[in-house]
Amino acid sequence: MNFTQFPRRKYIQSSTPIEPMPGLSLALGGNVNLFIKRDDLLPGAGGGNKTRKLEFCMADAMEKGADTIVTCGAIQSNHCRLTLSWAVKEGLDCHLILEERVKGAYNPDASGNNFLYQLMGVKSIEVVPGGTDMMAAMEKKAAELSGEGKNPYMIPVGASNAIGALGYASCAMETMVQLNDMSLKIDHLVLPSGSAGTHAGMVVGMTGMDTFIPVTGMNVSRQKQAQEKIVYDLALETAAKLGITKEIPRDAVVCFDQYVGPGYSIPTDAMVEAVKLFAQTEAILLDPVYSGKAAAGLIDLIQKDHFAQGANVLFLHTGGSPALFAYMGTFRK
Ligand SMILES: *Cc1c(COP(=O)(O)O)cnc(C)c1O
């Protein structure tokens, strides 16, 4: 796996920490040793996983001479916040198309990521109804900007194309260097699975390096079959881009959909419990939409003895804690 073959902006100076979680492990019965990789601490305003993908996407944009970035996401999108953050740093304009997946949920005065869009000087926000073809909406915006003499570059939702997923194949390599240095044998890796770039990149990296560490994705929106197909297709595309000749087995992609609840971004009791438990045992802030639901899944699997006694389980913290401030009512209930 050679990442120097691609344009890349180096936003990340050092590896994110891998920390033990003894308090949480004990609170869950002590049968499993939990560890966490702190991608919530990645650079970029507010932190989180999209910075790894944006190292490659922003570099591609700049190589193509872009002066403007157009991207899209949900109304409280960490991806939009981080794309805007790196656009600010690079001196590029940034326009956002936000999908109101829950009708009536958009509030221009909302806290969390929404507040940060405005604080960082977003050029425009267009809110479109749930189910809108987001690629088409971005193309329309880009055409408009081109008409004004701009040179726009579109980054898809979550930066989850083969370019962005390189960031997580690279994270797999970073993780293995750390684990080898620590002489820490990890038996399972658990992560949230949303727009799929994180999950797909990790599978490509872990498989490409023959690490034999199974990767388990916790869905945040889709059902198992649909999500596994999206992750697998993107993994194949990413592996091809990297020049990995080995076949990625279909069963390297495993998703659980039991922890989504009523739908994307809609709180569940198990999510609230998980966020509180991480906060109160490890002082680690999860988020309500991704890492909170993924942690709820992790906790449930531990309670069901899904992992062998004494297993070392690594949880990838993908960030998102700024969104907590848009959900305070959910946690105070
Ligand atoms: C985007 C995001 C994810 C999901 O990553 P994907 O690559 O979209 O699957 C998980 N956690 C947080 C906090 C995110 O913002």
The ligand as an SDF file (V2000), in Angstrom:
LIG
                    3D

 15 15  0  0  0  0  0  0  0  0999 V2000
  -19.2080   10.6140    8.9260 C   0  0  0  0  0  0  0  0  0  0  0  0
  -19.0850   10.0710   10.2790 C   0  0  0  0  0  0  0  0  0  0  0  0
  -19.0480    8.6840   10.5100 C   0  0  0  0  0  0  0  0  0  0  0  0
  -19.2440    7.6680    9.4440 C   0  0  0  0  0  0  0  0  0  0  0  0
  -18.1640    7.5510    8.5760 O   0  0  0  0  0  0  0  0  0  0  0  0
  -18.4690    7.1180    7.0870 P   0  0  0  0  0  0  0  0  0  0  0  0
  -17.1640    7.1160    6.4350 O   0  0  0  0  0  0  0  0  0  0  0  0
  -19.4310    8.1540    6.5580 O   0  0  0  0  0  0  0  0  0  0  0  0
  -19.1190    5.7830    7.1120 O   0  0  0  0  0  0  0  0  0  0  0  0
  -18.8760    8.2420   11.7920 C   0  0  0  0  0  0  0  0  0  0  0  0
  -18.7500    9.0940   12.8200 N   0  0  0  0  0  0  0  0  0  0  0  0
  -18.7990   10.4180   12.6420 C   0  0  0  0  0  0  0  0  0  0  0  0
  -18.6960   11.2830   13.8300 C   0  0  0  0  0  0  0  0  0  0  0  0
  -18.9760   10.9580   11.3770 C   0  0  0  0  0  0  0  0  0  0  0  0
  -19.0390   12.2760   11.2200 O   0  0  0  0  0  0  0  0  0  0  0  0
  1  2  1  0
  2  3  1  0
  2 14  2  0
  3  4  1  0
  3 10  2  0
  4  5  1  0
  5  6  1  0
  6  7  2  0
  6  8  1  0
  6  9  1  0
 10 11  1  0
 11 12  2  0
 12 13  1  0
 12 14  1  0
 14 15  1  0
M  END
$$$$
